[in-house]
Each structure stands twice: as C-alpha cells, then as structure tokens.
Amino acid sequence: MSDWITYYEDNRQSALEKIKNMALSTKYRQQLNCWVNTYLDPFSVARTISVERFEDPDPFSKIRVEAEKDLEFTVLCANKNDRKSSEIIFFESNLLLLFNLMLRHIRTA
C-alpha cells in the first residue's frame, strides 16, 4: 500500500476512534461514522472520481460539494447537547480539511 494511502487510512481510523470516544447522540454518531467512511476513505473517493469522470468534466468539484452538503445534513442530526461543545465544531472542520487534503492528493496523483 502506498504511503499516502496509509496516511489517509490512518486519518480515517483516527476520526472513527475520536467519534467513538465523544459524547454524542446515537443518530449523530452513526451519521458522522457514515460520512467518515464515505469521504475519508481514499479508495471510495478515488472510485467515485473515476466513475464521475465519464459524466462530469470536473468530478473533483462535484465530490467536494457533495461532501460539504453531506456534512451539513449530518450536522442536522445533532441534538442540542451534541452541539454544545466547540470541540465537535472544530472536529467537523478538521474532517473537511482532511477530506480536501486527500482530494487534492488524489487529483495530483
């Protein structure tokens, strides 16, 4: 396995572990896990991009917009207690940052 794939897979596993250890509602936790497994999995993202290339001239922009929208919908599953801490807001921002870094790496690879 390539070093960069290992790096991004480690990021995904770390995010899942952090979600597991945070005090979150069940529904929000499930949605965050789903988002991470979809958008921080380098194999899944690369596969989606290769499929989208046949339908869209810029599949990278399309998947970026989808990831952002999906994370927004995920946040809608959070209850009041889930959103109390600034830690979760910072974590969600980091998830998007990790996704964008991985996407940029896939684009240049």
Backbone torsions as a table, in degrees:
resi	resn	phi	psi	omega
1	MET	NA	137.4	179.9
2	SER	-62.8	150.0	-179.8
3	ASP	-59.1	-40.7	-177.6
4	TRP	-69.9	-33.2	177.4
5	ILE	-67.2	-42.2	177.3
6	THR	-60.5	-43.0	179.2
7	TYR	-59.2	-48.3	-177.7
8	TYR	-72.4	-31.6	175.4
9	GLU	-67.7	-38.2	174.9
10	ASP	-62.8	-39.8	176.5
11	ASN	-60.3	-42.9	-179.6
12	ARG	-63.4	-45.8	-179.9
13	GLN	-64.1	-39.1	177.7
14	SER	-63.9	-41.6	178.7
15	ALA	-63.7	-43.4	178.8
16	LEU	-63.2	-39.3	178.6
17	GLU	-65.7	-40.7	179.2
18	LYS	-64.2	-43.2	178.2
19	ILE	-59.9	-42.2	-179.6
20	LYS	-61.0	-34.7	-175.9
21	ASN	-92.4	-3.8	179.2
22	MET	-87.7	150.7	177.0
23	ALA	-83.4	90.4	-177.9
24	LEU	-126.2	156.9	174.6
25	SER	-67.7	156.3	-176.6
26	THR	-59.9	-46.5	-177.5
27	LYS	-63.8	-43.8	-180.0
28	TYR	-65.9	-41.2	177.8
29	ARG	-60.3	-44.7	179.2
30	GLN	-61.9	-42.9	-179.3
31	GLN	-67.3	-40.1	176.5
32	LEU	-64.1	-42.8	176.9
33	ASN	-59.0	-43.8	178.8
34	CYS	-61.6	-44.6	179.8
35	TRP	-61.7	-47.0	-179.3
36	VAL	-62.0	-43.7	-179.3
37	ASN	-69.5	-21.4	177.1
38	THR	-88.2	-47.8	-169.5
39	TYR	-102.7	-10.8	175.5
40	LEU	-108.6	7.3	175.5
41	ASP	-91.5	110.4	-175.6
42	PRO	-60.7	-32.5	179.6
43	PHE	-69.0	-43.8	179.7
44	SER	-63.7	-44.6	-179.1
45	VAL	-66.4	-44.3	179.2
46	ALA	-62.7	-39.5	178.1
47	ARG	-64.2	-44.3	179.2
48	THR	-61.4	-42.8	179.5
49	ILE	-63.8	-42.5	-178.8
50	SER	-65.3	-34.2	177.0
51	VAL	-71.5	-43.2	-177.6
52	GLU	-67.8	-23.0	-178.6
53	ARG	-59.4	-28.1	-179.9
54	PHE	-76.6	-21.2	-175.1
55	GLU	-111.3	-21.8	-172.8
56	ASP	-134.8	131.3	-179.7
57	PRO	-66.8	-23.4	178.7
58	ASP	-130.9	77.5	-177.9
59	PRO	-65.7	-22.4	-179.4
60	PHE	-67.8	-43.1	177.7
61	SER	-66.0	-39.1	-179.0
62	LYS	-63.3	-46.1	-178.9
63	ILE	-70.6	-30.9	176.6
64	ARG	-63.9	-45.5	179.0
65	VAL	-63.8	-41.5	178.8
66	GLU	-62.2	-42.5	-179.9
67	ALA	-63.0	-43.5	179.8
68	GLU	-64.2	-44.5	179.0
69	LYS	-64.4	-42.8	179.8
70	ASP	-62.8	-37.3	177.9
71	LEU	-68.6	-36.8	175.9
72	GLU	-62.3	-43.0	177.8
73	PHE	-66.4	-34.5	177.0
74	THR	-62.5	-42.3	179.7
75	VAL	-62.2	-30.6	178.1
76	LEU	-64.5	-19.8	177.8
77	CYS	-81.2	-10.7	-178.6
78	ALA	-75.1	143.6	174.4
79	ASN	-95.4	-179.1	-175.7
80	LYS	-58.8	-41.1	-179.8
81	ASN	-68.3	-33.1	178.2
82	ASP	-62.2	-34.2	-173.5
83	ARG	-97.2	4.8	-178.8
84	LYS	-65.8	-42.4	-173.4
85	SER	-86.8	139.3	175.4
86	SER	-71.8	-14.8	179.2
87	GLU	-60.5	-41.7	-178.1
88	ILE	-70.0	-35.6	178.5
89	ILE	-66.4	-42.0	176.0
90	PHE	-63.5	-41.3	179.6
91	PHE	-62.4	-44.7	179.0
92	GLU	-61.9	-39.3	176.6
93	SER	-62.6	-40.7	178.0
94	ASN	-66.1	-35.0	176.7
95	LEU	-60.7	-45.3	178.2
96	LEU	-64.9	-38.7	177.5
97	LEU	-62.4	-46.3	178.4
98	LEU	-60.7	-41.2	177.9
99	PHE	-61.8	-47.4	-178.5
100	ASN	-64.5	-37.1	176.4
101	LEU	-65.1	-42.8	178.2
102	MET	-64.8	-42.4	179.4
103	LEU	-61.8	-42.3	177.3
104	ARG	-62.9	-39.5	178.8
105	HIS	-65.5	-42.7	178.0
106	ILE	-62.7	-40.1	179.9
107	ARG	-62.6	-39.6	-176.8
108	THR	-85.3	-14.6	-178.8
109	ALA	-77.6	NA	NA
